[in-house]
Amino acid sequence: MFERVLIIANPGSGKGLAETYANKLEELLREVYHSHTQVRLTEKAGDAKQWAQEASDEGYSTVICLGGDGTVNETAHGLMLASHSVEFGFIPMGTVNDLARAIGYDLHPLKAIEQFKTMSLEKMDIAQVNDQYFINVLAIGSVPESVMNTSSQDKNFWGPLAYVKDAMGAFFDGKGYDLIISTAEGTQVELKTSLLLVGLTNSVAGFETMIPQANYADGQVHLIAVKGNTPVDAVIAAGQLAIQVPSKPNLISLSSRAFSIENRQTNEKVVTNIDGDPGPSLPIKITVHPQAINVLVPQVSKDIS
């Protein structure tokens, strides 16, 4: 591991300190592993994806990105398109950092950098929705629609509270969607919902018990959705998740290797949110690519300083 490392940093992440942290990571890799490294700073959307895709042809053994869930998503997407396998790691510098929570990266960048002294290599699933990839979660509903518009400035200043602030109005608007959900195994469900989530790991929107049975290498995608579209429906469903009751009558929960989701109101456009960024509109097909990427996983628990 770490023979030739491409470090990709989003300079807008981590309150503008991504480049500083990238340089610290570079110093550690050179000191501990005698790595040959290069740091590149993204300037526009798509840079991380392109550089990750080209890394294998350029002779890199490892790609490590620094940024939020969007940057991590882009980098993983590029590695899925690469001509051959490259090791993948990241320093979480976003507002939520779901994949970091699931894998065990420390959420403080300096501590996450230190974790690179003791890494193991494991396999990680990647999900595909139509022609796009995601690593954390796909969301449908007025709340995800609202948080897609949360500004970077607000996220840097308020942290997760920025999402709460922007989501409050959407939470109480009572907007719902009439959906048809089909699994690869033949199950079909018709559902009116205000919020639907499809995740790859146990961590969704920072809640690490949202889909407790999910694992980043289990070969499944996991769907949960609120039954109904009123604020009361959402509050009751949230309560059932929070206290982990065995029976959750206000929620639907499904796991499969693939889902198809369509809108029964064909004249209505329904957009998705994938890893915090805009995704394709319905209808969509979601499939999992089992253990598609070699991911660097800290050997020491994130709870140990």
LINCOR-V252301 format. One line per field, one symbol per residue. phi: phi as a letter, one per 40 degrees, with the letter a starting at -180 (. if undefined). psi: psi as a letter, one per 40 degrees, with the letter a starting at -180 (. if undefined). burial: I if it has 9 or more other C-alpha atoms within 8 Angstrom, else O. A space follows every 50 residues. Layout:
BEGIN
phi=???
psi=???
burial=???
END
This chain:
BEGIN
phi=.gcbbcbbbccccgfgbccccccccdccccccbfccbabbbcbachcccc ccccccccgccabbbbicdccccdccdccccccacbcbaabcbbcbgccc ccchccccdccccccccbbbbbcbcbbbbfbbbabbabbbiccdcccccc ccccccccgdccccdccdcccbcgcbbcbbbbbcchcbbbabacabbbbb bcbbfgccbcbcccbcbcgbbbbbacchbcdcdccccccccccfccbbcc bbbbbacabbbbcccccbcbcbbbfgbcbccccbbbbbbcfcbcbcbccb dcccc
psi=ifdhhhhhhheeiffeedddddddddddddddefihihhhhieihedddd dddedddeehdihhihaaddddddddddddeidihiihiihhfaddfddd dddehiehdddddddedgiihiihihihhbeiiiecihihidddddedeh iddddddeadddddddeddddeeehiihihhhideehhhhhhiehhhhie iehhfeheedgdeiiefefiihhiihhieiddddddddddddefidhgee ihhiiieiihhihdgeehhhiihhfeihaiiiiihhihghfdihihhhdh ieeh.
burial=OIIIIIIIIIIOIIOOIIIOIIIIIIOIIIOOOOIIIOIOIIOOOOIIII IIIIIIOOOIIIIIIIIIIIIIIIIIIIIIOIOOIIIIIIIIIIIIIIII IIIIIIIOIOIIIOIIOOIOIOIIIIIIIOOOIIIIIIIIIIIIIIIIOI OOOIIIOOIIOIIOOIIIOIIOOIIIIIIIIIIIOOOOOOIIIIIIIIII IIIIOIOIOIIOOIIIIOIIIIIIIIIIIIIOIIOIIOOIIOOOOOOIOI IIOOOIIIIIIIIOOOOOOOIIIIIIOIIIIIOIIIIIIIIIIIIIIIOO OIOOO
END
